[in-house]
Amino acid sequence: MLAVVGTAWGQVATEANRLYQTEEGRAALARGLGDPGRDGTQKPGELVAALGIGSGATVADVGAGVGYMLPYLSKAVGESGLVLAEDIQSDFLEIARKKVAGEKLGNVKLVLGAETDPRLPPGAVDLELLLDVYHHFDYPEKMLAALAAALRNDGRMAIVEYYQREMPAGHIRLDRDDVIREVESYGFRIASRNDHITNQQYLLIFAKK
Ligand SMILES: C[S@@+](CC[C@H](N)C(=O)[O-])C[C@H]1O[C@@H](n2cnc3c(N)ncnc32)[C@H](O)[C@@H]1O
């Protein structure tokens, strides 16, 4: 049962964010996040297909890391679209910047966010993708309020997460049904729930309330 909704929280993702505290930790994480071998377990092409992104859309890759999803998102929105690649770690964004330049992803813009605010333009985003990111939010209620404000009225937010049992104990704060309850209490309503990778990763789509 979810016990924290409605309370004023301090940081809640201490365990998940432990490695992010040092430059060495982030360098190790960056290697894993950008490893092409990740495609086999992450299935980025299938994920983008499941998101149904239209040409010309504005998509925010919230917590974009080193830019793993950017080539897929860039292609999906096309030349008339825009991808906002947001993260709170400037060293990750620097790696993403090189990828964007190297692969000539002309429709991708990098955004340095803060841990309580992704600094996205208000009411401008069609789809917010949070891939393996939600359980890293230390201030989920503030992030959700800011993410709701950045969405267009008919926009959607997609959360992809591992089931809690797939990760070491303590890494993932909430399992799927509690994520739904928490997100629904901060300005969203659930539109669909499916597995992205059967029995491992789930995909939740939310609309604005
Ligand atoms: C496990 S990584 C996933 C990165 C990327 N989505 C991917 O799948 O390659 C989690 C990311 O969330 C970012 N993050 C943590 N808290 C955040 C916040 N409040 N706002 C935006 N990004 C955040 C981290 O810096 C990190 O890049």
PDBQT file of the ligand as one rigid body, heavy atoms in Angstrom, charges set to zero:
ROOT
HETATM    1  C1  LIG A 301      18.971   4.992 -15.361  1.00  0.00    +0.000 C 
HETATM    2  S1  LIG A 301      19.285   6.529 -16.107  1.00  0.00    +0.000 S 
HETATM    3  C2  LIG A 301      18.289   6.420 -17.593  1.00  0.00    +0.000 C 
HETATM    4  C3  LIG A 301      18.770   7.358 -18.676  1.00  0.00    +0.000 C 
HETATM    5  C4  LIG A 301      18.035   7.258 -20.004  1.00  0.00    +0.000 C 
HETATM    6  N1  LIG A 301      16.629   7.515 -19.856  1.00  0.00    +0.000 N 
HETATM    7  C5  LIG A 301      18.280   5.924 -20.622  1.00  0.00    +0.000 C 
HETATM    8  O1  LIG A 301      17.390   5.054 -20.550  1.00  0.00    +0.000 OA
HETATM    9  O2  LIG A 301      19.368   5.728 -21.166  1.00  0.00    +0.000 OA
HETATM   10  C6  LIG A 301      18.381   7.686 -15.100  1.00  0.00    +0.000 C 
HETATM   11  C7  LIG A 301      18.549   9.132 -15.533  1.00  0.00    +0.000 C 
HETATM   12  O3  LIG A 301      17.656   9.964 -14.801  1.00  0.00    +0.000 OA
HETATM   13  C8  LIG A 301      18.328  11.174 -14.544  1.00  0.00    +0.000 C 
HETATM   14  N2  LIG A 301      17.604  11.882 -13.465  1.00  0.00    +0.000 N 
HETATM   15  C9  LIG A 301      17.565  11.621 -12.160  1.00  0.00    +0.000 A 
HETATM   16  N3  LIG A 301      16.774  12.509 -11.518  1.00  0.00    +0.000 NA
HETATM   17  C10 LIG A 301      16.288  13.334 -12.454  1.00  0.00    +0.000 A 
HETATM   18  C11 LIG A 301      15.420  14.469 -12.439  1.00  0.00    +0.000 A 
HETATM   19  N4  LIG A 301      14.871  14.947 -11.311  1.00  0.00    +0.000 N 
HETATM   20  N5  LIG A 301      15.155  15.063 -13.605  1.00  0.00    +0.000 NA
HETATM   21  C12 LIG A 301      15.679  14.615 -14.744  1.00  0.00    +0.000 A 
HETATM   22  N6  LIG A 301      16.516  13.564 -14.830  1.00  0.00    +0.000 NA
HETATM   23  C13 LIG A 301      16.816  12.934 -13.700  1.00  0.00    +0.000 A 
HETATM   24  C14 LIG A 301      19.737  10.764 -14.231  1.00  0.00    +0.000 C 
HETATM   25  O4  LIG A 301      20.651  11.824 -14.313  1.00  0.00    +0.000 OA
HETATM   26  C15 LIG A 301      19.941   9.677 -15.303  1.00  0.00    +0.000 C 
HETATM   27  O5  LIG A 301      20.423  10.219 -16.495  1.00  0.00    +0.000 OA
ENDROOT
TORSDOF 0
